[in-house]
Amino acid sequence: MFIAILQSRDAPMTDGGRAEPEPPDDRGNRTVENAVMLGFFVVLVAAGIWLLGTMADVRKVQDCAAQGRRNCATIEVPDRAR
């Protein structure tokens, strides 16, 4: 059965055993499609990393509040100029 599948995919033989030339592949569309998929994947990974960081920050604040503390919000202090 495997041999029959391979034989059905072979190019048809004409003129003394020479195969007809295959039409050129459309490589341009594949390159564009691959670039779009790569961009989508990068955006998806970046969104996942951002989401994990945000969830960690929320968890820290919730843990602080669950312990009964009052100043659980982060305080941004500017650096001192020396």
N, CA, C and O atoms as a MOPAC input file, in Angstrom:
PM7 MOZYME 1SCF
protein

 N      0.82500 1    -1.18200 1     0.00000 1
 C      0.00000 1     0.00000 1     0.00000 1
 C      0.87600 1     1.25500 1     0.00000 1
 O      0.56200 1     2.22300 1    -0.69300 1
 N      1.96700 1     1.25000 1     0.76700 1
 C      2.86300 1     2.40700 1     0.82800 1
 C      3.46800 1     2.68800 1    -0.53300 1
 O      3.61600 1     3.84900 1    -0.91400 1
 N      3.81700 1     1.65800 1    -1.26500 1
 C      4.41100 1     1.83400 1    -2.58900 1
 C      3.38800 1     2.43700 1    -3.54500 1
 O      3.74000 1     3.26400 1    -4.38600 1
 N      2.13400 1     2.03300 1    -3.42600 1
 C      1.09700 1     2.57300 1    -4.28900 1
 C      0.90700 1     4.06300 1    -4.03700 1
 O      0.65800 1     4.81900 1    -4.97500 1
 N      1.02200 1     4.49200 1    -2.78900 1
 C      0.87900 1     5.91300 1    -2.47200 1
 C      2.03100 1     6.69100 1    -3.09100 1
 O      1.81800 1     7.75300 1    -3.67500 1
 N      3.23600 1     6.17700 1    -2.96900 1
 C      4.38600 1     6.86200 1    -3.53600 1
 C      4.27800 1     6.94500 1    -5.05500 1
 O      4.62100 1     7.96900 1    -5.64500 1
 N      3.81100 1     5.89000 1    -5.68300 1
 C      3.69600 1     5.89600 1    -7.13100 1
 C      2.62700 1     6.87500 1    -7.59600 1
 O      2.76500 1     7.47100 1    -8.66400 1
 N      1.56600 1     7.05200 1    -6.81600 1
 C      0.51800 1     7.98100 1    -7.23900 1
 C      0.97100 1     9.43100 1    -7.09700 1
 O      0.41700 1    10.30600 1    -7.76200 1
 N      1.96700 1     9.71200 1    -6.24800 1
 C      2.46300 1    11.06800 1    -6.07900 1
 C      3.55500 1    11.41700 1    -7.08400 1
 O      3.87000 1    12.59400 1    -7.25900 1
 N      4.12900 1    10.43800 1    -7.73600 1
 C      5.19100 1    10.70600 1    -8.70000 1
 C      4.65200 1    11.51400 1    -9.87800 1
 O      3.48100 1    11.40700 1   -10.24200 1
 N      5.53300 1    12.32400 1   -10.46400 1
 C      5.14900 1    13.12000 1   -11.63000 1
 C      4.89200 1    12.19400 1   -12.81400 1
 O      5.56300 1    11.17200 1   -12.95300 1
 N      3.93100 1    12.53700 1   -13.66700 1
 C      3.65100 1    11.68400 1   -14.82500 1
 C      4.83600 1    11.69700 1   -15.79500 1
 O      5.44000 1    12.74200 1   -16.04000 1
 N      5.15000 1    10.54500 1   -16.33200 1
 C      6.28300 1    10.40400 1   -17.24400 1
 C      5.80100 1    10.57000 1   -18.68600 1
 O      4.79900 1     9.97600 1   -19.08400 1
 N      6.50600 1    11.36500 1   -19.44900 1
 C      6.20300 1    11.54600 1   -20.86700 1
 C      7.51800 1    11.64600 1   -21.62300 1
 O      8.55600 1    11.91500 1   -21.01900 1
 N      7.49500 1    11.43800 1   -22.90800 1
 C      8.65100 1    11.59300 1   -23.79600 1
 C      9.89000 1    10.84000 1   -23.30900 1
 O     10.90400 1    11.44900 1   -22.96700 1
 N      9.80000 1     9.55200 1   -23.28500 1
 C     10.97600 1     8.73700 1   -22.99500 1
 C     11.41400 1     8.75100 1   -21.54400 1
 O     12.60800 1     8.61800 1   -21.27300 1
 N     10.51200 1     8.90500 1   -20.61800 1
 C     10.87100 1     8.80500 1   -19.20800 1
 C     11.25300 1    10.12000 1   -18.56600 1
 O     11.66900 1    10.11800 1   -17.40700 1
 N     11.13600 1    11.22500 1   -19.24200 1
 C     11.46500 1    12.52200 1   -18.63100 1
 C     10.22200 1    13.07900 1   -17.92500 1
 O      9.11900 1    13.04100 1   -18.47200 1
 N     10.40900 1    13.58200 1   -16.73700 1
 C      9.30100 1    14.15300 1   -15.98200 1
 C      9.04200 1    15.58400 1   -16.44500 1
 O      9.96300 1    16.32000 1   -16.79700 1
 N      7.76300 1    15.95500 1   -16.43400 1
 C      7.42300 1    17.33300 1   -16.78400 1
 C      7.88200 1    18.25400 1   -15.65700 1
 O      7.82000 1    17.87800 1   -14.48700 1
 N      8.34100 1    19.45500 1   -16.00100 1
 C      8.76900 1    20.36500 1   -14.93200 1
 C      7.58300 1    20.79100 1   -14.07500 1
 O      6.49400 1    21.05200 1   -14.58700 1
 N      7.80900 1    20.85900 1   -12.75400 1
 C      6.75000 1    21.25000 1   -11.83600 1
 C      6.60600 1    22.76900 1   -11.85600 1
 O      7.58900 1    23.47900 1   -12.06700 1
 N      5.40900 1    23.26900 1   -11.64200 1
 C      5.24500 1    24.72500 1   -11.56200 1
 C      5.97900 1    25.25600 1   -10.33900 1
 O      6.08600 1    24.54700 1    -9.33900 1
 N      6.48100 1    26.47100 1   -10.39100 1
 C      7.22900 1    27.00900 1    -9.24600 1
 C      6.32600 1    27.15700 1    -8.02500 1
 O      5.15500 1    27.51900 1    -8.13500 1
 N      6.90000 1    26.86900 1    -6.86100 1
 C      6.15400 1    27.03800 1    -5.61200 1
 C      5.99600 1    28.52100 1    -5.31500 1
 O      6.83100 1    29.34300 1    -5.69200 1
 N      4.92600 1    28.83400 1    -4.64300 1
 C      4.68400 1    30.22900 1    -4.27500 1
 C      5.34300 1    30.48800 1    -2.92300 1
 O      4.66600 1    30.52700 1    -1.89600 1
 N      6.65100 1    30.66400 1    -2.92400 1
 C      7.41700 1    30.84400 1    -1.68700 1
 C      7.17600 1    32.20700 1    -1.05100 1
 O      7.34100 1    32.35200 1     0.16000 1
 N      6.79300 1    33.19900 1    -1.82900 1
 C      6.55700 1    34.53200 1    -1.29200 1
 C      5.43000 1    34.54600 1    -0.27100 1
 O      5.54700 1    35.17400 1     0.78100 1
 N      4.33400 1    33.85200 1    -0.58200 1
 C      3.21300 1    33.80100 1     0.35400 1
 C      3.58500 1    33.04500 1     1.61200 1
 O      3.15500 1    33.41700 1     2.70400 1
 N      4.36800 1    32.00000 1     1.48200 1
 C      4.78400 1    31.24200 1     2.66200 1
 C      5.62600 1    32.10400 1     3.58800 1
 O      5.48300 1    32.03000 1     4.80800 1
 N      6.49500 1    32.91300 1     3.02000 1
 C      7.34300 1    33.77100 1     3.82800 1
 C      6.49700 1    34.79300 1     4.58100 1
 O      6.73000 1    35.04000 1     5.76400 1
 N      5.53300 1    35.37600 1     3.91400 1
 C      4.65600 1    36.35700 1     4.55600 1
 C      3.82500 1    35.68200 1     5.64100 1
 O      3.68200 1    36.21600 1     6.74100 1
 N      3.28200 1    34.52000 1     5.33800 1
 C      2.48200 1    33.79600 1     6.32600 1
 C      3.32300 1    33.43400 1     7.54100 1
 O      2.86000 1    33.56400 1     8.67500 1
 N      4.54200 1    32.98500 1     7.32100 1
 C      5.41600 1    32.63600 1     8.44000 1
 C      5.75800 1    33.86200 1     9.27300 1
 O      5.82000 1    33.77700 1    10.50000 1
 N      5.97900 1    34.99200 1     8.62800 1
 C      6.28800 1    36.22400 1     9.36100 1
 C      5.08500 1    36.67100 1    10.19800 1
 O      5.24700 1    37.11100 1    11.33600 1
 N      3.88800 1    36.55700 1     9.63600 1
 C      2.68100 1    36.92800 1    10.38200 1
 C      2.49400 1    36.00200 1    11.57400 1
 O      2.17200 1    36.46100 1    12.67000 1
 N      2.68900 1    34.71800 1    11.37600 1
 C      2.54400 1    33.75900 1    12.47500 1
 C      3.59400 1    33.99800 1    13.56100 1
 O      3.29100 1    33.88900 1    14.74900 1
 N      4.81500 1    34.32100 1    13.16400 1
 C      5.86400 1    34.61900 1    14.13600 1
 C      5.50400 1    35.86800 1    14.93600 1
 O      5.67200 1    35.89000 1    16.15600 1
 N      5.01300 1    36.90000 1    14.26400 1
 C      4.59000 1    38.11200 1    14.95600 1
 C      3.46300 1    37.84700 1    15.94200 1
 O      3.47800 1    38.35700 1    17.06200 1
 N      2.49200 1    37.05100 1    15.52800 1
 C      1.38400 1    36.68800 1    16.40800 1
 C      1.89200 1    35.92900 1    17.62200 1
 O      1.44200 1    36.17500 1    18.74100 1
 N      2.82500 1    35.01000 1    17.41200 1
 C      3.37500 1    34.21900 1    18.50600 1
 C      4.14300 1    35.10800 1    19.48800 1
 O      4.02500 1    34.93600 1    20.70100 1
 N      4.92600 1    36.05100 1    18.97100 1
 C      5.68500 1    36.96000 1    19.83600 1
 C      4.73200 1    37.81500 1    20.67100 1
 O      4.95800 1    38.00200 1    21.86700 1
 N      3.67000 1    38.33400 1    20.05300 1
 C      2.68200 1    39.13200 1    20.79000 1
 C      1.99600 1    38.27800 1    21.85000 1
 O      1.76600 1    38.74300 1    22.96600 1
 N      1.67300 1    37.05000 1    21.51600 1
 C      1.01400 1    36.15400 1    22.45600 1
 C      1.91500 1    35.86700 1    23.65300 1
 O      1.44700 1    35.88900 1    24.79100 1
 N      3.18700 1    35.60100 1    23.41900 1
 C      4.13100 1    35.33300 1    24.50900 1
 C      4.31900 1    36.58100 1    25.37000 1
 O      4.34300 1    36.48800 1    26.59700 1
 N      4.45100 1    37.74500 1    24.73800 1
 C      4.61200 1    38.99400 1    25.49700 1
 C      3.38400 1    39.26500 1    26.36900 1
 O      3.51900 1    39.68600 1    27.51800 1
 N      2.20200 1    39.02600 1    25.83200 1
 C      0.97700 1    39.21900 1    26.61000 1
 C      0.92300 1    38.24300 1    27.78500 1
 O      0.47800 1    38.60600 1    28.87400 1
 N      1.36400 1    37.03400 1    27.57200 1
 C      1.38900 1    36.04600 1    28.65400 1
 C      2.35600 1    36.43700 1    29.76300 1
 O      2.04200 1    36.28600 1    30.94300 1
 N      3.52900 1    36.93700 1    29.39100 1
 C      4.51400 1    37.36900 1    30.38700 1
 C      3.97600 1    38.56400 1    31.17300 1
 O      4.11400 1    38.61700 1    32.39500 1
 N      3.36100 1    39.52400 1    30.47400 1
 C      2.77300 1    40.68100 1    31.15800 1
 C      1.67800 1    40.23200 1    32.12400 1
 O      1.59800 1    40.72600 1    33.24900 1
 N      0.83500 1    39.29400 1    31.68400 1
 C     -0.26000 1    38.81300 1    32.51900 1
 C      0.27300 1    38.11800 1    33.76800 1
 O     -0.26400 1    38.31300 1    34.85800 1
 N      1.31700 1    37.31400 1    33.62300 1
 C      1.90400 1    36.63800 1    34.78800 1
 C      2.46900 1    37.64100 1    35.78100 1
 O      2.29400 1    37.47800 1    36.98900 1
 N      3.14500 1    38.68100 1    35.29000 1
 C      3.68700 1    39.71400 1    36.17900 1
 C      2.59100 1    40.45300 1    36.92200 1
 O      2.71200 1    40.71800 1    38.11800 1
 N      1.51700 1    40.78700 1    36.21200 1
 C      0.39900 1    41.48300 1    36.84200 1
 C     -0.26800 1    40.60900 1    37.89400 1
 O     -0.62600 1    41.08900 1    38.97000 1
 N     -0.43400 1    39.33100 1    37.58600 1
 C     -1.04300 1    38.41500 1    38.55000 1
 C     -0.17000 1    38.26600 1    39.78600 1
 O     -0.69900 1    38.15100 1    40.89200 1
 N      1.15000 1    38.26500 1    39.63600 1
 C      2.04900 1    38.16900 1    40.78300 1
 C      1.92700 1    39.40300 1    41.66700 1
 O      1.91800 1    39.29100 1    42.89300 1
 N      1.83200 1    40.59400 1    41.04400 1
 C      1.67600 1    41.82200 1    41.82100 1
 C      0.36200 1    41.81700 1    42.60400 1
 O      0.33700 1    42.20100 1    43.77300 1
 N     -0.71100 1    41.39000 1    41.97600 1
 C     -2.01000 1    41.33200 1    42.64400 1
 C     -1.96300 1    40.33500 1    43.79000 1
 O     -2.52200 1    40.58300 1    44.85800 1
 N     -1.29700 1    39.20800 1    43.57100 1
 C     -1.19500 1    38.19600 1    44.63000 1
 C     -0.45100 1    38.74100 1    45.84700 1
 O     -0.83600 1    38.47200 1    46.98500 1
 N      0.62600 1    39.51600 1    45.60600 1
 C      1.38000 1    40.09700 1    46.72400 1
 C      0.51600 1    41.05400 1    47.53400 1
 O      0.55900 1    41.04700 1    48.76400 1
 N     -0.27200 1    41.88000 1    46.84000 1
 C     -1.14600 1    42.82800 1    47.53800 1
 C     -2.23100 1    42.08200 1    48.30600 1
 O     -2.55600 1    42.46200 1    49.43200 1
 N     -2.78900 1    41.04200 1    47.72800 1
 C     -3.83100 1    40.27400 1    48.40500 1
 C     -3.27200 1    39.54100 1    49.61600 1
 O     -3.93400 1    39.46400 1    50.65100 1
 N     -2.06400 1    39.00200 1    49.50300 1
 C     -1.43700 1    38.33800 1    50.65400 1
 C     -1.20100 1    39.32600 1    51.78800 1
 O     -1.41600 1    39.00800 1    52.95700 1
 N     -0.75900 1    40.52400 1    51.43300 1
 C     -0.52500 1    41.56000 1    52.43000 1
 C     -1.83400 1    41.92800 1    53.13200 1
 O     -1.88000 1    42.02100 1    54.35800 1
 N     -2.89900 1    42.13600 1    52.35100 1
 C     -4.18800 1    42.50600 1    52.93000 1
 C     -4.76300 1    41.36700 1    53.76600 1
 O     -5.41300 1    41.62200 1    54.78000 1
 N     -4.53900 1    40.12200 1    53.36700 1
 C     -5.05400 1    38.97700 1    54.11000 1
 C     -4.37800 1    38.83900 1    55.47600 1
 O     -4.94800 1    38.25300 1    56.39600 1
 N     -3.16500 1    39.37900 1    55.60600 1
 C     -2.45600 1    39.31800 1    56.88400 1
 C     -2.88100 1    40.45000 1    57.81600 1
 O     -2.42500 1    40.51500 1    58.95800 1
 N     -3.74500 1    41.33700 1    57.34200 1
 C     -4.25700 1    42.41300 1    58.18000 1
 C     -3.41200 1    43.66700 1    58.14500 1
 O     -3.63600 1    44.56900 1    58.95200 1
 N     -2.47400 1    43.76100 1    57.26500 1
 C     -1.65400 1    44.96600 1    57.16700 1
 C     -2.45700 1    46.08400 1    56.51900 1
 O     -3.44800 1    45.83900 1    55.83100 1
 N     -2.00700 1    47.32600 1    56.75400 1
 C     -2.75900 1    48.46300 1    56.24100 1
 C     -2.11200 1    49.09900 1    55.01400 1
 O     -2.83500 1    49.48500 1    54.09500 1
 N     -0.82000 1    49.22300 1    54.95600 1
 C     -0.14500 1    49.87000 1    53.83000 1
 C      0.37300 1    48.81000 1    52.85600 1
 O      1.57200 1    48.53900 1    52.80500 1
 N     -0.51500 1    48.23100 1    52.10600 1
 C     -0.12300 1    47.17500 1    51.17800 1
 C      0.20100 1    47.70200 1    49.78400 1
 O      0.83400 1    47.00000 1    48.99500 1
 N     -0.21600 1    48.91100 1    49.47000 1
 C      0.03900 1    49.46900 1    48.14400 1
 C      1.53600 1    49.83000 1    48.02300 1
 O      2.16300 1    50.24400 1    48.99800 1
 N      2.07600 1    49.67000 1    46.84600 1
 C      3.48000 1    50.01300 1    46.65600 1
 C      3.63900 1    51.52800 1    46.61100 1
 O      2.81000 1    52.24100 1    46.04600 1
 N      4.70700 1    51.99400 1    47.21000 1
 C      5.00400 1    53.43200 1    47.24800 1
 C      6.24300 1    53.66800 1    46.42800 1
 O      7.30100 1    53.10500 1    46.70900 1
 N      6.12000 1    54.49200 1    45.42300 1
 C      7.25200 1    54.81600 1    44.56100 1
 C      8.00100 1    56.00300 1    45.14500 1
 O      7.43000 1    57.07900 1    45.32000 1
 N      9.28200 1    55.80600 1    45.44600 1
 C     10.11200 1    56.86800 1    46.01100 1
 C     11.16900 1    57.22700 1    44.97400 1
 O     11.89600 1    56.35300 1    44.50200 1
 N     11.26000 1    58.50900 1    44.61600 1
 C     12.28800 1    58.90000 1    43.64500 1
 C     13.67800 1    58.77400 1    44.24800 1
 O     13.85900 1    58.93100 1    45.45600 1
 N     14.65500 1    58.49100 1    43.39800 1
 C     16.03400 1    58.37800 1    43.86000 1
 C     16.55400 1    59.73200 1    44.30900 1
 O     16.18700 1    60.76800 1    43.75500 1
 N     17.42500 1    59.71100 1    45.33200 1
 C     18.02400 1    60.94000 1    45.81000 1
 C     19.18600 1    61.32100 1    44.89200 1
 O     19.96700 1    60.46900 1    44.46700 1
 N     19.28100 1    62.59600 1    44.60100 1
 C     20.41700 1    63.08900 1    43.82200 1
 C     21.53400 1    63.46500 1    44.77500 1
 O     21.31100 1    64.21700 1    45.72300 1
 N     22.72900 1    62.95500 1    44.53900 1
 C     23.84100 1    63.24500 1    45.45100 1
 C     24.72800 1    64.28400 1    44.89400 1
 O     25.71800 1    64.65500 1    45.52500 1

